[in-house]
């Protein structure tokens, strides 16, 4: 009997990685992956270069995260810092959308649209283009180093690095004007943070998409563990139909031999011929016939591969297909499973969809009805009040006027709730104080205005007041902010 020490000396705790070389395959799911890859990569690389005319006072980049001016632009939508709840709403919608997709079709996000999947798929195709398909890659891996192998390795990793660098470069274009930043990058005049960001994203894309690949999905990503809690017996998942495929007819290749055996009740065999085509095309290298496992990203490539083999041996397609656990149990007992589309419309998925839709409608309603004018008021504390020669009490305030339109506006600032109150700007003449002030605010700007308010000395120590601002243009938007007016605690006291 081996002692623990012997096991430590001879048995490794972790299995060494076995490289995965997925075989090329054609089929409906492969075409779907091609389409999603093309769409997502096009959106990522092209969006920063799209233009959107917002007038002469705002940037014309369609999608821009303007950190310097604290703005987020997406076509006609402009998000200010105090409106960050819109971004929070979009993130909540994205999370609920993932819950909806997972409860309906399992890890479909992982299999088709996850950035790790998209870039890994792209890198795999580049590798296949340079090194050849699966068998050629195995031969090249085992071949001794020489000029041919070295040239292929250099070409492959150079292509990967170019794609990774383009990925990092595209990302920084979302944070500045893309054409201007591109010229600065290539001329060497861009900020250091731009080059550092490109370098970090180049390394991570190259390492995760080219070198680590399936290890990210199996070991690093927490999403598969979370998904296990969101899937149930009604969730569609890529499933090997063992009730139809077993026992396997290993080695039988000829269509007429297989059909004769499969149709003879005395020599009953399954449709699976143990060709391992499903394993060969899997991007994570698993065998779907072993049942549900964390390495399956439900990309459907094994379905395409198996359908090709079933067509060649004259058996019905979809030996591997999208099936729920509940339908699998029905089929094993000889029953008729429920149609897959009907499985999508059930209380759980409908509840997710209703919540997702309600949040989206609420955000659209808020966007459509939000005001483009706002103000905030801060009372000066040092000194809190000053007694004027006339006997009135003066308070000071900093009023920030926010013009969220893409044009300059003239605003009228007033005060209410304090009888006989007068206000004037700090650089203005106190004798010319009036009930309202007119202030010009530039397009898409926040203008801090220092104002004084004078009111009667008699009254409560702290009196509630309200500042109001009104746009003097055709839109005529208004905004209101409450504050307070302070007086000495004892009437007639001196500062």
C-alpha positions in Angstrom: 0.0 0.0 0.0 1.4 3.4 -1.0 2.0 6.0 1.7 0.9 9.6 1.3 4.6 10.5 0.9 4.9 8.0 -2.0 1.9 9.6 -3.7 3.3 13.1 -3.3 6.6 11.9 -4.9 5.0 10.0 -7.8 1.5 11.3 -8.5 1.1 14.9 -9.8 -1.7 16.9 -8.2 -2.8 18.4 -11.5 -3.0 16.9 -15.0 -0.8 18.4 -17.6 -2.6 20.4 -20.3 -3.3 18.5 -23.5 -3.4 20.9 -26.4 -6.7 21.1 -28.3 -6.6 21.4 -32.1 -10.3 21.7 -33.2 -11.1 20.2 -36.6 -12.9 22.4 -39.2 -16.6 21.6 -39.6 -19.4 22.9 -41.8 -23.1 23.2 -40.7 -25.8 25.4 -39.4 -24.2 26.1 -36.1 -20.8 26.8 -37.6 -22.4 29.3 -40.0 -24.2 30.9 -37.1 -20.9 31.3 -35.3 -19.4 32.9 -38.4 -22.2 35.4 -38.6 -22.0 36.3 -34.9 -18.2 36.6 -35.1 -18.4 38.9 -38.1 -21.1 41.1 -36.5 -19.5 41.4 -33.1 -16.0 42.1 -34.5 -17.3 44.6 -36.9 -19.2 46.4 -34.2 -16.1 46.5 -32.0 -13.6 47.6 -34.6 -15.8 50.0 -36.6 -17.9 51.8 -34.0 -15.2 54.3 -32.8 -14.9 55.5 -36.4 -18.6 56.3 -36.9 -19.5 60.0 -36.9 -22.6 61.6 -35.5 -23.4 65.3 -35.9 -24.3 66.9 -32.6 -23.7 70.4 -33.6 -20.6 72.7 -33.3 -20.4 72.5 -29.5 -20.1 68.7 -29.0 -17.8 65.9 -30.4 -19.0 64.2 -33.5 -17.9 60.6 -32.6 -20.9 58.3 -32.4 -19.7 56.3 -29.4 -17.4 58.2 -27.0 -16.5 57.9 -23.3 -15.2 61.5 -22.7 -13.5 61.1 -19.4 -12.0 64.6 -19.5 -15.4 66.3 -19.7 -17.2 63.5 -17.8 -19.6 62.6 -20.6 -20.7 59.4 -22.3 -22.0 59.7 -25.9 -23.9 57.0 -27.8 -25.3 58.4 -31.0 -28.1 60.8 -29.9 -27.8 59.8 -26.3 -25.6 61.9 -23.9 -25.1 60.7 -20.3 -23.9 63.1 -17.7 -22.2 62.0 -14.4 -25.4 62.7 -12.4 -27.3 60.4 -14.8 -25.1 57.4 -14.2 -28.2 55.4 -13.2 -28.8 54.9 -17.0 -25.5 53.1 -17.2 -26.4 51.1 -14.1 -29.8 50.3 -15.8 -28.0 49.0 -18.9 -25.7 46.8 -16.8 -28.8 45.4 -14.9 -30.5 44.7 -18.3 -27.3 42.9 -19.5 -27.3 40.8 -16.3 -31.0 39.9 -16.6 -30.5 39.2 -20.3 -27.8 36.7 -19.4 -30.1 35.1 -16.9 -32.8 34.9 -19.6 -30.5 33.3 -22.1 -29.0 30.8 -19.6 -32.4 29.7 -18.3 -33.6 29.1 -21.9 -30.6 27.8 -23.8 -27.8 27.2 -21.3 -24.4 28.5 -22.1 -25.3 30.0 -25.5 -23.6 33.3 -24.5 -20.4 31.4 -23.9 -20.7 29.4 -27.1 -21.4 32.3 -29.5 -21.0 35.9 -28.3 -18.6 35.9 -25.3 -15.4 38.0 -26.2 -13.2 35.1 -25.1 -15.1 32.7 -27.5 -15.1 35.2 -30.4 -11.3 36.0 -30.3 -10.3 32.4 -29.5 -12.4 31.3 -32.6 -10.6 33.9 -34.7 -7.2 32.8 -33.4 -8.0 29.2 -34.1 -9.0 30.0 -37.7 -5.7 31.9 -38.2 -3.8 28.9 -36.8 -5.7 26.5 -39.1 -5.0 28.8 -42.1 -1.2 28.7 -41.4 -0.7 25.3 -39.8 -3.4 23.3 -41.6 -6.4 21.4 -40.1 -6.3 19.1 -37.1 -4.2 16.3 -38.4 -1.7 18.6 -39.9 -1.4 20.5 -36.6 -0.8 17.3 -34.7 2.0 16.3 -37.2 3.5 19.8 -36.9 3.4 19.7 -33.1 5.4 16.4 -33.1 7.8 17.4 -35.8 11.3 18.4 -34.9 12.2 22.1 -35.1 13.4 23.2 -38.5 13.1 26.0 -41.0 9.5 25.1 -42.1 8.2 24.7 -38.5 9.9 27.8 -37.3 8.5 29.8 -40.2 5.0 28.6 -39.5 5.3 29.4 -35.8 6.7 32.9 -36.5 3.9 33.6 -39.0 1.2 32.3 -36.6 2.3 34.2 -33.6 2.9 37.4 -35.6 -0.6 37.2 -36.9 -1.9 36.7 -33.4 0.0 39.7 -32.1 -1.3 41.9 -34.9 -4.9 41.0 -34.1 -4.2 41.5 -30.4 -2.6 44.9 -31.0 -5.6 45.9 -33.2 -7.9 44.8 -30.3 -6.1 47.1 -27.8 -5.9 49.9 -30.3 -9.6 49.7 -31.0 -10.4 49.9 -27.3 -8.6 53.2 -26.6 -10.4 54.8 -29.6 -13.6 54.7 -27.5 -12.1 57.2 -25.1 -10.9 59.9 -27.5 -11.5 61.2 -31.0 -10.4 58.1 -33.1 -8.8 59.8 -36.1 -6.9 62.3 -33.9 -5.7 59.6 -31.5 -4.7 57.3 -34.4 -2.5 60.0 -35.8 -0.9 60.7 -32.4 -0.3 57.0 -31.9 1.6 56.5 -35.1 3.5 59.8 -34.8 4.6 58.9 -31.2 2.9 61.9 -29.6 0.0 60.1 -27.9 -0.1 60.1 -24.1 1.7 57.3 -22.3 -1.5 55.9 -20.9 -2.6 55.2 -24.5 0.5 53.1 -25.3 0.3 51.4 -21.9 -3.4 50.5 -22.5 -2.6 49.1 -25.9 0.3 47.1 -24.5 -1.8 45.6 -21.7 -4.7 44.6 -23.9 -2.4 43.3 -26.6 -0.8 41.0 -24.0 -4.1 39.8 -22.5 -5.7 39.2 -25.9 -2.7 37.3 -27.1 -2.4 35.2 -23.9 -6.1 34.5 -23.3 -7.2 34.0 -26.9 -4.1 32.4 -28.4 -2.2 30.6 -25.7 -4.7 29.7 -23.0 -7.9 29.3 -25.0 -10.1 26.6 -23.4 -8.4 26.9 -20.1 -10.0 30.3 -19.6 -13.5 28.8 -20.1 -12.8 25.7 -18.0 -10.7 27.0 -15.1 -10.6 30.8 -15.0 -14.1 32.0 -15.9 -16.6 32.0 -13.0 -19.6 32.1 -15.3 -20.0 28.3 -15.8 -20.3 27.9 -12.0 -22.9 30.6 -11.8 -24.8 29.2 -14.7 -25.2 25.9 -13.0 -27.5 27.6 -10.5 -29.6 29.2 -13.2 -30.3 26.1 -15.3 -33.0 23.6 -14.6 -34.5 20.5 -16.2 -36.3 22.8 -18.6 -33.2 24.5 -20.0 -32.0 23.5 -23.5 -28.5 22.2 -23.6 -26.3 20.3 -26.1 -27.0 16.7 -25.3 -25.9 13.3 -26.6 -29.0 11.2 -27.0 -27.6 8.1 -25.4 -31.0 6.3 -25.6 -30.6 6.4 -29.3 -26.8 6.2 -29.7 -26.0 3.3 -27.4 -24.7 0.7 -27.6 -22.1 2.0 -30.1 -21.2 0.3 -33.3 -17.5 1.0 -33.1 -15.7 0.6 -36.4 -18.8 0.1 -38.7 -18.4 2.5 -41.6 -20.5 1.1 -44.4 -24.0 2.4 -44.6 -25.8 -0.9 -45.5 -24.0 -2.9 -42.7 -24.9 -0.3 -40.1 -28.5 0.0 -41.2 -29.0 -3.7 -41.2 -27.7 -4.1 -37.7 -29.6 -1.1 -36.4 -32.9 -2.3 -37.7 -32.6 -5.9 -36.6 -34.1 -6.2 -33.0 -31.9 -9.3 -32.4 -28.7 -7.4 -33.0 -29.8 -3.9 -31.7 -27.0 -1.3 -31.8 -27.1 2.4 -31.4 -26.6 5.1 -34.1 -23.3 6.2 -32.7 -20.4 4.6 -34.6 -17.8 6.0 -32.1 -16.0 8.0 -34.8 -15.0 10.8 -32.3 -16.0 13.5 -34.8 -17.8 15.3 -32.0 -14.6 15.3 -29.9 -12.4 16.4 -32.8 -14.4 19.6 -33.5 -14.9 20.6 -29.8 -13.1 23.9 -29.0 -12.6 22.8 -25.4 -11.7 19.1 -26.2 -14.5 17.4 -24.3 -16.5 14.4 -25.2 -20.1 15.4 -25.2 -21.1 11.7 -24.9 -19.9 11.7 -21.3 -22.8 13.8 -20.3 -23.1 17.4 -19.0 -19.7 18.9 -18.0 -18.3 22.3 -17.3 -16.2 22.3 -20.4 -19.2 22.4 -22.7 -19.9 25.9 -24.0 -22.9 24.7 -26.1 -21.5 26.0 -29.3 -23.2 23.3 -31.3 -20.2 22.4 -33.5 -20.5 18.8 -32.3 -24.0 18.8 -33.6 -22.8 19.8 -37.1 -20.0 17.1 -37.0 -22.4 14.4 -35.9 -25.0 15.3 -38.5 -22.4 14.9 -41.2 -21.6 11.4 -40.0 -25.2 10.4 -39.6 -25.8 11.5 -43.2 -23.0 9.4 -44.4 -24.1 6.2 -42.6 -27.8 6.7 -43.5 -29.1 7.4 -40.0 -31.4 10.2 -38.8 -29.7 13.5 -37.9 -29.5 15.1 -34.4 -28.0 12.2 -32.5 -26.5 15.2 -30.7 -28.8 18.2 -30.3 -30.3 20.8 -28.1 -32.5 18.9 -25.6 -33.8 19.6 -22.1 -33.2 17.2 -19.2 -36.9 16.7 -18.9 -37.3 15.8 -22.6 -34.3 13.4 -22.3 -36.1 11.6 -19.4 -39.3 11.3 -21.6 -37.3 10.0 -24.6 -35.5 7.4 -22.5 -38.9 6.0 -21.5 -40.1 5.9 -25.1 -42.3 9.0 -25.0 -42.5 12.0 -27.3 -40.5 15.0 -26.2 -42.0 18.5 -26.2 -41.0 20.8 -29.1 -37.8 22.8 -28.2 -39.4 26.1 -29.1 -42.3 25.5 -26.7 -39.8 24.9 -23.9 -38.7 28.5 -24.3 -42.1 29.9 -23.4 -42.4 29.0 -19.7 -43.0 31.0 -16.5 -39.3 31.4 -15.7 -38.2 32.7 -19.0 -41.3 34.9 -19.4 -40.6 36.4 -15.9 -37.0 37.2 -16.9 -38.2 38.7 -20.1 -40.9 40.8 -18.4 -38.4 42.2 -15.9 -35.9 42.9 -18.6 -38.5 44.6 -20.8 -39.9 46.7 -17.9 -36.4 48.0 -17.1 -35.8 48.9 -20.7 -39.2 50.7 -21.1 -38.6 52.6 -17.9 -35.2 53.7 -19.1 -36.7 54.8 -22.5 -39.4 56.7 -20.7 -36.9 58.4 -18.5 -34.7 59.3 -21.5 -37.6 60.7 -23.4 -38.8 62.8 -20.5 -35.6 64.0 -18.9 -35.0 67.7 -18.6 -32.0 69.2 -20.3 -31.6 71.8 -17.5 -30.5 71.4 -13.9 -29.0 73.2 -11.0 -27.4 72.5 -7.7 -27.0 74.9 -4.8 -24.5 75.0 -2.0 -24.7 77.5 0.9 -21.5 79.3 2.0 -20.6 78.4 5.6 -17.9 80.9 6.3 -19.5 83.2 7.2 -22.9 81.8 7.3 -24.6 85.2 7.3 -23.6 88.9 7.2 -25.6 91.9 8.5 -25.8 94.7 6.0 -25.8 98.4 6.8 -29.5 98.5 5.9 -30.2 95.9 8.6 -30.9 93.1 6.2 -29.2 89.7 6.4 -27.0 88.5 3.5 -26.3 84.8 2.7 -23.9 83.6 0.0 -24.4 80.6 -2.3 -22.6 78.7 -5.1 -25.2 77.9 -7.8 -24.1 75.4 -10.5 -26.2 75.8 -13.6 -26.1 72.8 -15.9 -27.0 73.3 -19.6 -27.3 69.9 -21.2 -28.2 71.2 -24.6 -25.8 71.3 -27.5 -26.2 75.1 -27.8 -25.6 78.1 -25.6 -28.6 79.2 -23.5 -29.7 82.2 -21.6 -31.1 81.2 -18.2 -33.0 83.2 -15.6 -32.2 82.4 -12.0 -34.7 83.4 -9.3 -35.5 82.7 -5.6 -38.8 81.9 -3.9 -40.0 81.3 -0.4 -38.4 84.4 1.1 -40.5 87.6 1.1 -38.6 90.7 -0.1 -35.5 88.7 -1.1 -33.0 90.2 -3.6 -30.0 88.6 -5.3 -26.9 89.7 -7.1 -23.7 88.1 -8.4 -20.5 88.4 -6.4 -19.0 90.7 -9.0 -22.2 92.7 -9.3 -23.5 95.9 -7.7 -25.5 95.2 -4.5 -27.6 98.4 -5.2 -28.7 96.8 -8.5 -30.0 93.6 -6.8 -33.2 92.3 -8.3 -35.5 89.3 -7.8 -34.0 87.4 -10.7 -30.7 87.2 -12.6 -29.9 86.4 -16.2 -26.9 84.2 -16.9 -25.5 82.9 -20.2 -24.3 79.3 -20.1 -22.3 77.7 -22.8 -23.4 74.6 -24.7 -23.1 71.4 -22.8 -21.5 73.1 -19.8 -21.8 73.5 -16.1 -21.4 77.1 -14.9 -20.8 77.8 -11.2 -22.2 81.2 -10.2 -21.5 82.8 -6.9 -24.5 84.8 -5.8 -25.6 86.7 -2.7 -29.2 86.8 -1.3 -30.4 89.6 1.0 -33.5 89.2 3.1 -35.2 90.7 6.1 -33.5 90.2 9.5 -36.7 89.2 11.3 -37.7 85.6 11.1 -36.6 82.1 11.9 -32.9 81.2 12.3 -33.2 78.8 9.4 -35.7 79.6 6.7 -36.4 77.2 3.8 -36.1 78.8 0.3 -35.9 77.5 -3.3 -33.8 78.5 -6.2 -35.4 78.2 -9.6 -33.9 78.4 -13.1 -35.7 78.9 -16.4 -34.4 78.7 -19.9 -35.4 81.8 -21.9 -35.7 80.0 -25.3 -38.4 78.2 -27.1 -38.0 75.1 -25.0 -38.5 76.9 -21.8 -37.3 74.1 -19.5 -37.2 74.8 -15.7 -35.5 73.3 -12.7 -35.7 73.8 -8.9 -33.4 73.2 -5.9 -34.2 73.8 -2.3 -31.8 75.4 0.2 -32.1 77.5 3.3 -31.6 81.1 4.4 -29.8 81.7 7.7 -30.2 84.5 10.2 -28.6 85.3 13.6 -30.2 83.4 16.5 -31.0 86.6 18.4 -32.7 89.4 16.6 -30.6 92.5 16.6 -27.4 90.6 17.3 -24.1 91.6 15.6 -21.7 89.4 13.7 
